[in-house]
Amino acid sequence: MRKLSMFLLPVFCITIMSCGDTKKEEKELEESLDKIEAVEREIDQTTEALDQKAEEVESALQELDNL
């Protein structure tokens, strides 16, 4: 029984420690996903602004053509 206990104790400790790493990894993953989402939102905003500027330039060019 003592040999079994000596074997199970390190296994138990490793299991506990590995669960802690998983939570840390999940937190890091969540933070990375949040950063990616923020970049995606910024890209969407920039794309919308570029589309709006393109429309303004197009309308200005049409006005110049009408002169």
C-alpha positions in Angstrom: 0.0 0.0 0.0 2.9 2.4 0.8 4.4 1.8 -2.7 1.1 2.6 -4.3 0.7 5.8 -2.2 4.3 6.8 -3.2 3.3 6.4 -6.8 0.0 8.1 -6.6 1.2 11.2 -4.8 3.4 12.5 -7.6 0.7 11.6 -10.2 -1.8 13.6 -8.1 0.6 16.6 -7.8 1.2 16.6 -11.5 -2.5 16.5 -12.3 -3.2 19.4 -10.0 -0.3 21.4 -11.5 -1.4 20.7 -15.1 -4.9 21.9 -14.3 -3.5 25.2 -13.2 -1.6 25.5 -16.4 -4.7 24.9 -18.4 -6.5 27.7 -16.6 -3.6 30.0 -17.3 -3.5 29.0 -21.0 -7.3 29.5 -21.2 -6.8 33.0 -19.8 -4.0 33.8 -22.3 -6.1 32.4 -25.1 -9.1 34.6 -24.1 -6.8 37.7 -24.0 -5.5 36.9 -27.4 -9.0 36.4 -28.8 -10.0 39.8 -27.3 -7.0 41.4 -29.0 -7.9 39.8 -32.3 -11.5 40.9 -32.0 -10.4 44.5 -31.3 -8.1 44.5 -34.4 -11.0 43.1 -36.5 -13.3 45.9 -35.2 -10.6 48.5 -36.0 -10.2 47.0 -39.5 -14.0 47.2 -40.0 -14.1 50.8 -38.9 -11.1 51.7 -41.2 -12.8 49.9 -44.1 -16.0 51.8 -43.6 -14.1 55.1 -43.4 -12.2 54.3 -46.6 -15.5 53.4 -48.4 -17.0 56.7 -47.2 -13.9 58.7 -48.4 -14.0 56.8 -51.8 -17.7 57.8 -52.2 -16.8 61.4 -51.4 -13.9 61.4 -54.0 -16.2 59.8 -56.6 -18.9 62.4 -56.1 -16.2 65.2 -56.3 -14.9 63.7 -59.5 -18.4 63.6 -60.9 -18.9 67.3 -60.0 -15.7 68.1 -61.8 -16.8 66.2 -64.9 -20.1 68.2 -64.9 -18.2 71.5 -65.1 
